Amino acid sequence: MIRSAFLEGRMRRACLAMLACVGVMGPVHAQQKPTGLPGNYPSKPVRIIISSAPGGGADFLGRAVFGKLAERWGSPFNAENLATGVNGVRAMDTTVKSTPDGYTLLVTSSATFLSAAFVNMPSYDVRTATMPIAQFSSSPLLVGIHPGQPYTNLKEFIAYAKTRPGEISYGVPGIGSGAHLAGELMGYMTGIKMTVIPYKGAGQAVIDAIAGRIPVVISSSAALFPYVKSGKLRSLGISTSTRVPTMPDQHTLAESGIPGFEYAGWFGVVGPTGIPQPIVAALNQEINRIINAPEMFKILTTGGVDPQTGTPQQFLNTILGALEKVDTVIKATGLKLEE
């Protein structure tokens, strides 16, 4: 899901060989593409806007997925990183304002949608201005603590925090990030008050947690799990409602002390509203095949994310569900999301 400066570290090793072959994203060993699509789509290069900088999670996944699609269909899909602005909102703006013909698509994450909906708040509503096409993955969050803290599990942490309102700080990769909002959701559901420390990306937040400069860090599992495995950090739990197959020993926050807690980021591809449905359906079907292929499954699981496939409607439900949950927390707590 949520964008992480460390995601590329693990995914780079898994994706390097593949990405060396798909950097141009042009036609290689073309397979039969669907027939009967409007305008014989794609009859010209497709612009793939990526909402992260080179090396970010959306960049790796977008190039890997659309590189494979270029091979299958024999059509060029040209990647372009537009990561300027908060959490890739410029990329969102460019996509929303493009012609809805299927020739401009956005590979993005939940972080971009959260920023557009609650931090930057452009003139359009991201809920209706974008058309979900296919989800790539779900990205769980971990809550990590320095091993020297006086609490060793979630229940002890909650009890400790309740006696020290506002004294415990937690680092996150930016105001309005999924990690920040997950921390606020934790506070809302448990009645504890924590102080957020926003960083420009996950990297320095993780470093400070390992060094003991901050007691708690919340970020993607890809960012934190290697340090939990090595003993440099201790995990209080994972944010998904059920345990993750790639980390079966990690208890969920729900089972460890916050019943009903559930939060996860995502990566996927969307376009401007109005893309012809036959094009959306064809892209969705082929991307699902790519995500479910053993090679891509290995890339995703090695990167610390869970492969996800489904219909555009299911992807829309995921997007709207996350936004609704955040909206509930903001209204209940009066949280102000300002950069």
Phi and psi restraints in degrees (value plus and minus 20) as a CYANA .aco file:
   2 ILE   PHI    -115.8   -75.8
   2 ILE   PSI     128.3   168.3
   3 ARG   PHI     -79.3   -39.3
   3 ARG   PSI     115.2   155.2
   4 SER   PHI    -159.4  -119.4
   4 SER   PSI     118.5   158.5
   5 ALA   PHI     -89.6   -49.6
   5 ALA   PSI     -37.4     2.6
   6 PHE   PHI    -114.7   -74.7
   6 PHE   PSI     -32.3     7.7
   7 LEU   PHI     -77.0   -37.0
   7 LEU   PSI     -59.5   -19.5
   8 GLU   PHI     -83.8   -43.8
   8 GLU   PSI     -47.9    -7.9
   9 GLY   PHI     -78.9   -38.9
   9 GLY   PSI     -67.9   -27.9
  10 ARG   PHI     -98.9   -58.9
  10 ARG   PSI     -58.9   -18.9
  11 MET   PHI     -92.7   -52.7
  11 MET   PSI     -47.4    -7.4
  12 ARG   PHI     -79.8   -39.8
  12 ARG   PSI     -63.8   -23.8
  13 ARG   PHI     -84.9   -44.9
  13 ARG   PSI     -55.3   -15.3
  14 ALA   PHI     -98.9   -58.9
  14 ALA   PSI     -51.2   -11.2
  15 CYS   PHI    -118.9   -78.9
  15 CYS   PSI     -30.2     9.8
  16 LEU   PHI     -75.6   -35.6
  16 LEU   PSI     -68.5   -28.5
  17 ALA   PHI     -83.7   -43.7
  17 ALA   PSI     -61.3   -21.3
  18 MET   PHI     -85.7   -45.7
  18 MET   PSI     -66.2   -26.2
  19 LEU   PHI     -87.1   -47.1
  19 LEU   PSI     -47.8    -7.8
  20 ALA   PHI     -82.4   -42.4
  20 ALA   PSI     -45.7    -5.7
  21 CYS   PHI    -112.6   -72.6
  21 CYS   PSI     -37.6     2.4
  22 VAL   PHI    -138.9   -98.9
  22 VAL   PSI      -4.6    35.4
  23 GLY   PHI     -78.0   -38.0
  23 GLY   PSI     -56.5   -16.5
  24 VAL   PHI    -102.9   -62.9
  24 VAL   PSI     -44.8    -4.8
  25 MET   PHI      38.4    78.4
  25 MET   PSI      21.1    61.1
  26 GLY   PHI    -122.3   -82.3
  26 GLY   PSI    -199.2  -159.2
  27 PRO   PHI     -91.3   -51.3
  27 PRO   PSI     103.7   143.7
  28 VAL   PHI    -160.0  -120.0
  28 VAL   PSI     104.7   144.7
  29 HIS   PHI      30.0    70.0
  29 HIS   PSI      35.0    75.0
  30 ALA   PHI     -81.6   -41.6
  30 ALA   PSI     117.3   157.3
  31 GLN   PHI    -121.4   -81.4
  31 GLN   PSI     154.8   194.8
  32 GLN   PHI     -87.7   -47.7
  32 GLN   PSI     106.0   146.0
  33 LYS   PHI    -113.6   -73.6
  33 LYS   PSI     141.4   181.4
  34 PRO   PHI     -77.4   -37.4
  34 PRO   PSI     124.6   164.6
  35 THR   PHI    -120.0   -80.0
  35 THR   PSI     140.6   180.6
  36 GLY   PHI      60.4   100.4
  36 GLY   PSI      -8.4    31.6
  37 LEU   PHI     -97.4   -57.4
  37 LEU   PSI     130.0   170.0
  38 PRO   PHI     -75.1   -35.1
  38 PRO   PSI     109.5   149.5
  39 GLY   PHI      43.9    83.9
  39 GLY   PSI       4.1    44.1
  40 ASN   PHI      34.2    74.2
  40 ASN   PSI      20.1    60.1
  41 TYR   PHI     -75.8   -35.8
  41 TYR   PSI     120.3   160.3
  42 PRO   PHI    -106.9   -66.9
  42 PRO   PSI     105.4   145.4
  43 SER   PHI    -118.9   -78.9
  43 SER   PSI     -18.8    21.2
  44 LYS   PHI    -172.3  -132.3
  44 LYS   PSI     149.9   189.9
  45 PRO   PHI     -78.8   -38.8
  45 PRO   PSI     120.9   160.9
  46 VAL   PHI    -119.3   -79.3
  46 VAL   PSI     110.5   150.5
  47 ARG   PHI    -105.0   -65.0
  47 ARG   PSI      99.4   139.4
  48 ILE   PHI    -126.0   -86.0
  48 ILE   PSI      81.7   121.7
  49 ILE   PHI    -102.8   -62.8
  49 ILE   PSI     114.7   154.7
  50 ILE   PHI    -137.6   -97.6
  50 ILE   PSI     108.4   148.4
  51 SER   PHI    -105.0   -65.0
  51 SER   PSI     -15.0    25.0
  52 SER   PHI    -139.3   -99.3
  52 SER   PSI     143.1   183.1
  53 ALA   PHI     -89.6   -49.6
  53 ALA   PSI     142.3   182.3
  54 PRO   PHI     -73.8   -33.8
  54 PRO   PSI     112.3   152.3
  55 GLY   PHI      75.9   115.9
  55 GLY   PSI     -33.7     6.3
  56 GLY   PHI     -94.8   -54.8
  56 GLY   PSI     151.9   191.9
  57 GLY   PHI     -79.8   -39.8
  57 GLY   PSI     -66.1   -26.1
  58 ALA   PHI     -84.1   -44.1
  58 ALA   PSI     -54.8   -14.8
  59 ASP   PHI     -84.9   -44.9
  59 ASP   PSI     -69.2   -29.2
  60 PHE   PHI     -81.5   -41.5
  60 PHE   PSI     -68.7   -28.7
  61 LEU   PHI     -87.6   -47.6
  61 LEU   PSI     -62.3   -22.3
  62 GLY   PHI     -82.2   -42.2
  62 GLY   PSI     -64.4   -24.4
  63 ARG   PHI     -88.6   -48.6
  63 ARG   PSI     -57.7   -17.7
  64 ALA   PHI     -86.3   -46.3
  64 ALA   PSI     -68.8   -28.8
  65 VAL   PHI     -86.8   -46.8
  65 VAL   PSI     -70.2   -30.2
  66 PHE   PHI     -97.0   -57.0
  66 PHE   PSI     -40.9    -0.9
  67 GLY   PHI     -83.9   -43.9
  67 GLY   PSI     -62.6   -22.6
  68 LYS   PHI     -86.6   -46.6
  68 LYS   PSI     -58.1   -18.1
  69 LEU   PHI     -86.0   -46.0
  69 LEU   PSI     -57.0   -17.0
  70 ALA   PHI     -81.6   -41.6
  70 ALA   PSI     -60.4   -20.4
  71 GLU   PHI     -83.4   -43.4
  71 GLU   PSI     -63.4   -23.4
  72 ARG   PHI     -88.9   -48.9
  72 ARG   PSI     -61.7   -21.7
  73 TRP   PHI    -117.3   -77.3
  73 TRP   PSI     -33.1     6.9
  74 GLY   PHI      47.7    87.7
  74 GLY   PSI      10.0    50.0
  75 SER   PHI    -147.0  -107.0
  75 SER   PSI     124.2   164.2
  76 PRO   PHI     -97.1   -57.1
  76 PRO   PSI     113.3   153.3
  77 PHE   PHI    -141.8  -101.8
  77 PHE   PSI      88.0   128.0
  78 ASN   PHI    -118.0   -78.0
  78 ASN   PSI      97.2   137.2
  79 ALA   PHI    -102.2   -62.2
  79 ALA   PSI     123.2   163.2
  80 GLU   PHI    -165.1  -125.1
  80 GLU   PSI      99.7   139.7
  81 ASN   PHI    -104.7   -64.7
  81 ASN   PSI     103.6   143.6
  82 LEU   PHI    -145.4  -105.4
  82 LEU   PSI      55.3    95.3
  83 ALA   PHI    -117.9   -77.9
  83 ALA   PSI     -19.3    20.7
  84 THR   PHI     -89.0   -49.0
  84 THR   PSI     134.0   174.0
  85 GLY   PHI      70.5   110.5
  85 GLY   PSI     148.3   188.3
  86 VAL   PHI     -91.3   -51.3
  86 VAL   PSI     101.5   141.5
  87 ASN   PHI      30.7    70.7
  87 ASN   PSI      14.0    54.0
  88 GLY   PHI      57.5    97.5
  88 GLY   PSI       2.7    42.7
  89 VAL   PHI     -87.6   -47.6
  89 VAL   PSI     -48.2    -8.2
  90 ARG   PHI     -80.6   -40.6
  90 ARG   PSI     -59.8   -19.8
  91 ALA   PHI     -81.9   -41.9
  91 ALA   PSI     -59.6   -19.6
  92 MET   PHI     -83.2   -43.2
  92 MET   PSI     -65.7   -25.7
  93 ASP   PHI     -78.0   -38.0
  93 ASP   PSI     -66.5   -26.5
  94 THR   PHI     -81.7   -41.7
  94 THR   PSI     -61.1   -21.1
  95 THR   PHI     -87.1   -47.1
  95 THR   PSI     -68.1   -28.1
  96 VAL   PHI     -79.9   -39.9
  96 VAL   PSI     -55.1   -15.1
  97 LYS   PHI    -107.7   -67.7
  97 LYS   PSI     -18.5    21.5
  98 SER   PHI    -104.4   -64.4
  98 SER   PSI     144.9   184.9
  99 THR   PHI     -88.3   -48.3
  99 THR   PSI     110.2   150.2
 100 PRO   PHI    -101.4   -61.4
 100 PRO   PSI      45.2    85.2
 101 ASP   PHI    -135.6   -95.6
 101 ASP   PSI     -15.6    24.4
 102 GLY   PHI      70.0   110.0
 102 GLY   PSI     -18.8    21.2
 103 TYR   PHI    -119.7   -79.7
 103 TYR   PSI     -18.0    22.0
 104 THR   PHI    -153.9  -113.9
 104 THR   PSI      95.7   135.7
 105 LEU   PHI    -145.8  -105.8
 105 LEU   PSI     135.1   175.1
 106 LEU   PHI    -141.0  -101.0
 106 LEU   PSI     100.0   140.0
 107 VAL   PHI    -112.4   -72.4
 107 VAL   PSI     101.0   141.0
 108 THR   PHI    -168.9  -128.9
 108 THR   PSI    -191.6  -151.6
 109 SER   PHI    -159.4  -119.4
 109 SER   PSI     152.6   192.6
 110 SER   PHI     -81.6   -41.6
 110 SER   PSI     -50.0   -10.0
 111 ALA   PHI     -81.0   -41.0
 111 ALA   PSI     -59.9   -19.9
 112 THR   PHI     -85.8   -45.8
 112 THR   PSI     -61.9   -21.9
 113 PHE   PHI     -85.8   -45.8
 113 PHE   PSI     -60.8   -20.8
 114 LEU   PHI     -83.8   -43.8
 114 LEU   PSI     -62.9   -22.9
 115 SER   PHI     -83.6   -43.6
 115 SER   PSI     -63.0   -23.0
 116 ALA   PHI     -87.0   -47.0
 116 ALA   PSI     -54.8   -14.8
 117 ALA   PHI    -102.0   -62.0
 117 ALA   PSI     -52.2   -12.2
 118 PHE   PHI    -147.0  -107.0
 118 PHE   PSI     -35.0     5.0
 119 VAL   PHI    -129.9   -89.9
 119 VAL   PSI     -81.2   -41.2
 120 ASN   PHI    -100.3   -60.3
 120 ASN   PSI     -57.7   -17.7
 121 MET   PHI      27.3    67.3
 121 MET   PSI      51.5    91.5
 122 PRO   PHI     -87.9   -47.9
 122 PRO   PSI    -198.5  -158.5
 123 SER   PHI     -89.5   -49.5
 123 SER   PSI     -40.6    -0.6
 124 TYR   PHI    -120.4   -80.4
 124 TYR   PSI     143.1   183.1
 125 ASP   PHI    -119.5   -79.5
 125 ASP   PSI      97.6   137.6
 126 VAL   PHI     -81.9   -41.9
 126 VAL   PSI     -41.3    -1.3
 127 ARG   PHI     -87.1   -47.1
 127 ARG   PSI     -49.3    -9.3
 128 THR   PHI    -137.1   -97.1
 128 THR   PSI     -36.5     3.5
 129 ALA   PHI    -104.6   -64.6
 129 ALA   PSI     -30.9     9.1
 130 THR   PHI    -138.4   -98.4
 130 THR   PSI     132.5   172.5
 131 MET   PHI    -135.5   -95.5
 131 MET   PSI      89.4   129.4
 132 PRO   PHI     -81.8   -41.8
 132 PRO   PSI     116.5   156.5
 133 ILE   PHI    -134.5   -94.5
 133 ILE   PSI     -74.7   -34.7
 134 ALA   PHI    -178.6  -138.6
 134 ALA   PSI     116.9   156.9
 135 GLN   PHI    -107.8   -67.8
 135 GLN   PSI     119.3   159.3
 136 PHE   PHI    -112.8   -72.8
 136 PHE   PSI     -64.8   -24.8
 137 SER   PHI    -181.0  -141.0
 137 SER   PSI     145.4   185.4
 138 SER   PHI    -132.1   -92.1
 138 SER   PSI     119.7   159.7
 139 SER   PHI    -141.7  -101.7
 139 SER   PSI      81.2   121.2
 140 PRO   PHI     -87.6   -47.6
 140 PRO   PSI     138.9   178.9
 141 LEU   PHI    -127.2   -87.2
 141 LEU   PSI     131.3   171.3
 142 LEU   PHI    -139.1   -99.1
 142 LEU   PSI     127.4   167.4
 143 VAL   PHI    -124.8   -84.8
 143 VAL   PSI      93.5   133.5
 144 GLY   PHI    -129.7   -89.7
 144 GLY   PSI     128.0   168.0
 145 ILE   PHI    -152.8  -112.8
 145 ILE   PSI     136.3   176.3
 146 HIS   PHI     -89.7   -49.7
 146 HIS   PSI     117.4   157.4
 147 PRO   PHI     -80.2   -40.2
 147 PRO   PSI     -38.3     1.7
 148 GLY   PHI    -105.2   -65.2
 148 GLY   PSI     -17.9    22.1
 149 GLN   PHI     -90.2   -50.2
 149 GLN   PSI     134.3   174.3
 150 PRO   PHI     -96.1   -56.1
 150 PRO   PSI     -19.5    20.5
 151 TYR   PHI    -138.3   -98.3
 151 TYR   PSI     123.8   163.8
 152 THR   PHI    -137.0   -97.0
 152 THR   PSI     -31.8     8.2
 153 ASN   PHI    -164.1  -124.1
 153 ASN   PSI     156.1   196.1
 154 LEU   PHI     -85.5   -45.5
 154 LEU   PSI     -62.2   -22.2
 155 LYS   PHI     -83.4   -43.4
 155 LYS   PSI     -61.0   -21.0
 156 GLU   PHI     -85.3   -45.3
 156 GLU   PSI     -58.2   -18.2
 157 PHE   PHI     -82.5   -42.5
 157 PHE   PSI     -66.1   -26.1
 158 ILE   PHI     -81.0   -41.0
 158 ILE   PSI     -65.7   -25.7
 159 ALA   PHI     -82.1   -42.1
 159 ALA   PSI     -61.4   -21.4
 160 TYR   PHI     -85.3   -45.3
 160 TYR   PSI     -65.4   -25.4
 161 ALA   PHI     -85.8   -45.8
 161 ALA   PSI     -52.6   -12.6
 162 LYS   PHI     -85.6   -45.6
 162 LYS   PSI     -46.6    -6.6
 163 THR   PHI    -109.1   -69.1
 163 THR   PSI     -23.9    16.1
 164 ARG   PHI    -157.0  -117.0
 164 ARG   PSI      42.9    82.9
 165 PRO   PHI     -78.8   -38.8
 165 PRO   PSI     107.4   147.4
 166 GLY   PHI      60.8   100.8
 166 GLY   PSI     -27.4    12.6
 167 GLU   PHI    -103.8   -63.8
 167 GLU   PSI     -45.3    -5.3
 168 ILE   PHI    -109.9   -69.9
 168 ILE   PSI     105.7   145.7
 169 SER   PHI    -123.8   -83.8
 169 SER   PSI     132.0   172.0
 170 TYR   PHI    -155.7  -115.7
 170 TYR   PSI     114.6   154.6
 171 GLY   PHI    -109.7   -69.7
 171 GLY   PSI     121.4   161.4
 172 VAL   PHI    -161.5  -121.5
 172 VAL   PSI     137.4   177.4
 173 PRO   PHI    -102.5   -62.5
 173 PRO   PSI      39.9    79.9
 174 GLY   PHI      91.9   131.9
 174 GLY   PSI     124.7   164.7
 175 ILE   PHI     -84.9   -44.9
 175 ILE   PSI     114.6   154.6
 176 GLY   PHI      62.9   102.9
 176 GLY   PSI     -21.9    18.1
 177 SER   PHI     -90.3   -50.3
 177 SER   PSI     142.3   182.3
 178 GLY   PHI     -78.9   -38.9
 178 GLY   PSI     -56.6   -16.6
 179 ALA   PHI     -83.6   -43.6
 179 ALA   PSI     -62.1   -22.1
 180 HIS   PHI     -81.2   -41.2
 180 HIS   PSI     -67.0   -27.0
 181 LEU   PHI     -89.0   -49.0
 181 LEU   PSI     -52.2   -12.2
 182 ALA   PHI     -85.2   -45.2
 182 ALA   PSI     -58.3   -18.3
 183 GLY   PHI     -83.9   -43.9
 183 GLY   PSI     -61.2   -21.2
 184 GLU   PHI     -86.4   -46.4
 184 GLU   PSI     -56.0   -16.0
 185 LEU   PHI     -85.2   -45.2
 185 LEU   PSI     -59.4   -19.4
 186 MET   PHI     -78.1   -38.1
 186 MET   PSI     -67.0   -27.0
 187 GLY   PHI     -83.0   -43.0
 187 GLY   PSI     -61.5   -21.5
 188 TYR   PHI     -83.1   -43.1
 188 TYR   PSI     -61.6   -21.6
 189 MET   PHI    -101.2   -61.2
 189 MET   PSI     -39.1     0.9
 190 THR   PHI    -130.3   -90.3
 190 THR   PSI     -36.1     3.9
 191 GLY   PHI      63.7   103.7
 191 GLY   PSI     -10.9    29.1
 192 ILE   PHI    -111.2   -71.2
 192 ILE   PSI     137.3   177.3
 193 LYS   PHI    -140.2  -100.2
 193 LYS   PSI     100.5   140.5
 194 MET   PHI    -139.3   -99.3
 194 MET   PSI     141.6   181.6
 195 THR   PHI    -129.0   -89.0
 195 THR   PSI     102.0   142.0
 196 VAL   PHI    -101.9   -61.9
 196 VAL   PSI     120.3   160.3
 197 ILE   PHI    -140.3  -100.3
 197 ILE   PSI      84.9   124.9
 198 PRO   PHI    -101.6   -61.6
 198 PRO   PSI     118.9   158.9
 199 TYR   PHI    -137.6   -97.6
 199 TYR   PSI     143.7   183.7
 200 LYS   PHI    -109.3   -69.3
 200 LYS   PSI      55.8    95.8
 201 GLY   PHI      82.6   122.6
 201 GLY   PSI     146.3   186.3
 202 ALA   PHI     -97.9   -57.9
 202 ALA   PSI     -45.4    -5.4
 203 GLY   PHI     -73.7   -33.7
 203 GLY   PSI     -75.9   -35.9
 204 GLN   PHI     -89.1   -49.1
 204 GLN   PSI     -51.4   -11.4
 205 ALA   PHI     -82.2   -42.2
 205 ALA   PSI     -63.9   -23.9
 206 VAL   PHI     -85.5   -45.5
 206 VAL   PSI     -62.6   -22.6
 207 ILE   PHI     -80.1   -40.1
 207 ILE   PSI     -63.9   -23.9
 208 ASP   PHI     -87.4   -47.4
 208 ASP   PSI     -54.4   -14.4
 209 ALA   PHI     -87.9   -47.9
 209 ALA   PSI     -62.7   -22.7
 210 ILE   PHI     -82.3   -42.3
 210 ILE   PSI     -57.4   -17.4
 211 ALA   PHI     -99.0   -59.0
 211 ALA   PSI     -28.6    11.4
 212 GLY   PHI      64.1   104.1
 212 GLY   PSI      -9.3    30.7
 213 ARG   PHI     -96.6   -56.6
 213 ARG   PSI     -44.8    -4.8
 214 ILE   PHI    -149.2  -109.2
 214 ILE   PSI     124.5   164.5
 215 PRO   PHI     -98.3   -58.3
 215 PRO   PSI     -47.4    -7.4
 216 VAL   PHI    -155.7  -115.7
 216 VAL   PSI     122.9   162.9
 217 VAL   PHI    -155.8  -115.8
 217 VAL   PSI     118.2   158.2
 218 ILE   PHI    -141.0  -101.0
 218 ILE   PSI     105.5   145.5
 219 SER   PHI    -181.0  -141.0
 219 SER   PSI    -195.1  -155.1
 220 SER   PHI     -85.4   -45.4
 220 SER   PSI     134.9   174.9
 221 SER   PHI     -81.1   -41.1
 221 SER   PSI     -52.9   -12.9
 222 ALA   PHI     -83.1   -43.1
 222 ALA   PSI     -53.5   -13.5
 223 ALA   PHI     -96.9   -56.9
 223 ALA   PSI     -57.2   -17.2
 224 LEU   PHI    -122.2   -82.2
 224 LEU   PSI     -52.3   -12.3
 225 PHE   PHI     -79.1   -39.1
 225 PHE   PSI     -59.0   -19.0
 226 PRO   PHI     -77.1   -37.1
 226 PRO   PSI     -54.3   -14.3
 227 TYR   PHI    -101.4   -61.4
 227 TYR   PSI     -46.1    -6.1
 228 VAL   PHI     -88.6   -48.6
 228 VAL   PSI     -63.4   -23.4
 229 LYS   PHI     -81.8   -41.8
 229 LYS   PSI     -58.0   -18.0
 230 SER   PHI    -102.0   -62.0
 230 SER   PSI     -29.0    11.0
 231 GLY   PHI      68.8   108.8
 231 GLY   PSI     -18.3    21.7
 232 LYS   PHI     -94.9   -54.9
 232 LYS   PSI     -44.5    -4.5
 233 LEU   PHI    -151.8  -111.8
 233 LEU   PSI     137.6   177.6
 234 ARG   PHI    -133.6   -93.6
 234 ARG   PSI     121.2   161.2
 235 SER   PHI    -115.2   -75.2
 235 SER   PSI     115.0   155.0
 236 LEU   PHI    -111.4   -71.4
 236 LEU   PSI     -35.0     5.0
 237 GLY   PHI     131.1   171.1
 237 GLY   PSI     146.7   186.7
 238 ILE   PHI    -127.1   -87.1
 238 ILE   PSI     131.3   171.3
 239 SER   PHI    -105.0   -65.0
 239 SER   PSI     -34.5     5.5
 240 THR   PHI     -94.4   -54.4
 240 THR   PSI     141.9   181.9
 241 SER   PHI     -93.4   -53.4
 241 SER   PSI     -44.1    -4.1
 242 THR   PHI    -148.1  -108.1
 242 THR   PSI     141.6   181.6
 243 ARG   PHI     -86.2   -46.2
 243 ARG   PSI     133.6   173.6
 244 VAL   PHI    -117.5   -77.5
 244 VAL   PSI     111.3   151.3
 245 PRO   PHI     -75.4   -35.4
 245 PRO   PSI     -53.0   -13.0
 246 THR   PHI     -96.7   -56.7
 246 THR   PSI     -33.3     6.7
 247 MET   PHI    -158.2  -118.2
 247 MET   PSI      42.5    82.5
 248 PRO   PHI     -83.4   -43.4
 248 PRO   PSI     -41.1    -1.1
 249 ASP   PHI    -105.1   -65.1
 249 ASP   PSI     -27.8    12.2
 250 GLN   PHI    -104.5   -64.5
 250 GLN   PSI      94.1   134.1
 251 HIS   PHI     -86.6   -46.6
 251 HIS   PSI     130.8   170.8
 252 THR   PHI    -101.8   -61.8
 252 THR   PSI     136.0   176.0
 253 LEU   PHI     -82.3   -42.3
 253 LEU   PSI     -52.5   -12.5
 254 ALA   PHI     -83.8   -43.8
 254 ALA   PSI     -62.9   -22.9
 255 GLU   PHI    -103.6   -63.6
 255 GLU   PSI     -34.1     5.9
 256 SER   PHI    -116.5   -76.5
 256 SER   PSI     -30.4     9.6
 257 GLY   PHI     138.4   178.4
 257 GLY   PSI     -25.7    14.3
 258 ILE   PHI    -147.3  -107.3
 258 ILE   PSI      60.5   100.5
 259 PRO   PHI     -75.0   -35.0
 259 PRO   PSI     114.3   154.3
 260 GLY   PHI      66.6   106.6
 260 GLY   PSI     -23.6    16.4
 261 PHE   PHI     -89.7   -49.7
 261 PHE   PSI     114.2   154.2
 262 GLU   PHI    -177.1  -137.1
 262 GLU   PSI     106.1   146.1
 263 TYR   PHI    -179.1  -139.1
 263 TYR   PSI     113.7   153.7
 264 ALA   PHI    -173.1  -133.1
 264 ALA   PSI     125.9   165.9
 265 GLY   PHI    -107.1   -67.1
 265 GLY   PSI     159.7   199.7
 266 TRP   PHI    -172.3  -132.3
 266 TRP   PSI     139.9   179.9
 267 PHE   PHI    -142.8  -102.8
 267 PHE   PSI     125.9   165.9
 268 GLY   PHI    -195.1  -155.1
 268 GLY   PSI    -192.6  -152.6
 269 VAL   PHI    -144.6  -104.6
 269 VAL   PSI     115.3   155.3
 270 VAL   PHI    -151.6  -111.6
 270 VAL   PSI     152.8   192.8
 271 GLY   PHI    -163.0  -123.0
 271 GLY   PSI     159.5   199.5
 272 PRO   PHI     -90.7   -50.7
 272 PRO   PSI     127.1   167.1
 273 THR   PHI     -79.9   -39.9
 273 THR   PSI     114.7   154.7
 274 GLY   PHI      94.4   134.4
 274 GLY   PSI     -21.5    18.5
 275 ILE   PHI     -82.0   -42.0
 275 ILE   PSI     113.8   153.8
 276 PRO   PHI     -72.7   -32.7
 276 PRO   PSI     115.3   155.3
 277 GLN   PHI     -78.4   -38.4
 277 GLN   PSI     -57.7   -17.7
 278 PRO   PHI     -79.9   -39.9
 278 PRO   PSI     -54.1   -14.1
 279 ILE   PHI     -90.6   -50.6
 279 ILE   PSI     -63.6   -23.6
 280 VAL   PHI     -79.4   -39.4
 280 VAL   PSI     -65.5   -25.5
 281 ALA   PHI     -83.8   -43.8
 281 ALA   PSI     -61.2   -21.2
 282 ALA   PHI     -86.4   -46.4
 282 ALA   PSI     -63.3   -23.3
 283 LEU   PHI     -83.4   -43.4
 283 LEU   PSI     -64.7   -24.7
 284 ASN   PHI     -79.8   -39.8
 284 ASN   PSI     -66.2   -26.2
 285 GLN   PHI     -83.0   -43.0
 285 GLN   PSI     -64.3   -24.3
 286 GLU   PHI     -92.4   -52.4
 286 GLU   PSI     -58.5   -18.5
 287 ILE   PHI     -85.3   -45.3
 287 ILE   PSI     -59.1   -19.1
 288 ASN   PHI     -79.3   -39.3
 288 ASN   PSI     -60.5   -20.5
 289 ARG   PHI     -83.5   -43.5
 289 ARG   PSI     -60.9   -20.9
 290 ILE   PHI     -85.5   -45.5
 290 ILE   PSI     -65.7   -25.7
 291 ILE   PHI     -82.1   -42.1
 291 ILE   PSI     -57.2   -17.2
 292 ASN   PHI    -101.7   -61.7
 292 ASN   PSI     -28.5    11.5
 293 ALA   PHI     -87.0   -47.0
 293 ALA   PSI     122.8   162.8
 294 PRO   PHI     -73.6   -33.6
 294 PRO   PSI     -59.4   -19.4
 295 GLU   PHI     -82.7   -42.7
 295 GLU   PSI     -66.5   -26.5
 296 MET   PHI     -91.0   -51.0
 296 MET   PSI     -56.6   -16.6
 297 PHE   PHI     -77.5   -37.5
 297 PHE   PSI     -62.1   -22.1
 298 LYS   PHI     -84.9   -44.9
 298 LYS   PSI     -61.4   -21.4
 299 ILE   PHI     -79.3   -39.3
 299 ILE   PSI     -66.1   -26.1
 300 LEU   PHI     -87.9   -47.9
 300 LEU   PSI     -66.4   -26.4
 301 THR   PHI     -88.4   -48.4
 301 THR   PSI     -55.2   -15.2
 302 THR   PHI     -84.6   -44.6
 302 THR   PSI     -52.8   -12.8
 303 GLY   PHI     -99.4   -59.4
 303 GLY   PSI     -20.3    19.7
 304 GLY   PHI      65.1   105.1
 304 GLY   PSI      -0.9    39.1
 305 VAL   PHI    -142.2  -102.2
 305 VAL   PSI     142.2   182.2
 306 ASP   PHI    -122.3   -82.3
 306 ASP   PSI     103.4   143.4
 307 PRO   PHI     -79.5   -39.5
 307 PRO   PSI     119.8   159.8
 308 GLN   PHI    -156.7  -116.7
 308 GLN   PSI     113.3   153.3
 309 THR   PHI    -152.2  -112.2
 309 THR   PSI     145.6   185.6
 310 GLY   PHI     141.6   181.6
 310 GLY   PSI    -191.7  -151.7
 311 THR   PHI    -103.3   -63.3
 311 THR   PSI     142.7   182.7
 312 PRO   PHI     -76.6   -36.6
 312 PRO   PSI     -55.3   -15.3
 313 GLN   PHI     -86.1   -46.1
 313 GLN   PSI     -59.3   -19.3
 314 GLN   PHI     -85.5   -45.5
 314 GLN   PSI     -58.3   -18.3
 315 PHE   PHI     -83.9   -43.9
 315 PHE   PSI     -62.5   -22.5
 316 LEU   PHI     -79.7   -39.7
 316 LEU   PSI     -61.8   -21.8
 317 ASN   PHI     -81.5   -41.5
 317 ASN   PSI     -58.3   -18.3
 318 THR   PHI     -83.2   -43.2
 318 THR   PSI     -66.2   -26.2
 319 ILE   PHI     -82.2   -42.2
 319 ILE   PSI     -70.0   -30.0
 320 LEU   PHI     -87.1   -47.1
 320 LEU   PSI     -56.8   -16.8
 321 GLY   PHI     -82.2   -42.2
 321 GLY   PSI     -62.8   -22.8
 322 ALA   PHI     -86.0   -46.0
 322 ALA   PSI     -62.9   -22.9
 323 LEU   PHI     -85.5   -45.5
 323 LEU   PSI     -58.4   -18.4
 324 GLU   PHI     -85.7   -45.7
 324 GLU   PSI     -59.9   -19.9
 325 LYS   PHI     -84.3   -44.3
 325 LYS   PSI     -62.8   -22.8
 326 VAL   PHI     -85.6   -45.6
 326 VAL   PSI     -61.3   -21.3
 327 ASP   PHI     -79.7   -39.7
 327 ASP   PSI     -59.8   -19.8
 328 THR   PHI     -81.9   -41.9
 328 THR   PSI     -64.7   -24.7
 329 VAL   PHI     -84.9   -44.9
 329 VAL   PSI     -63.3   -23.3
 330 ILE   PHI     -81.6   -41.6
 330 ILE   PSI     -65.0   -25.0
 331 LYS   PHI     -87.0   -47.0
 331 LYS   PSI     -56.8   -16.8
 332 ALA   PHI     -94.2   -54.2
 332 ALA   PSI     -53.1   -13.1
 333 THR   PHI    -123.0   -83.0
 333 THR   PSI     -34.7     5.3
 334 GLY   PHI      52.7    92.7
 334 GLY   PSI       1.3    41.3
 335 LEU   PHI     -80.4   -40.4
 335 LEU   PSI     113.8   153.8
 336 LYS   PHI    -126.6   -86.6
 336 LYS   PSI      99.1   139.1
 337 LEU   PHI    -122.1   -82.1
 337 LEU   PSI      76.1   116.1
 338 GLU   PHI    -151.7  -111.7
 338 GLU   PSI     113.5   153.5
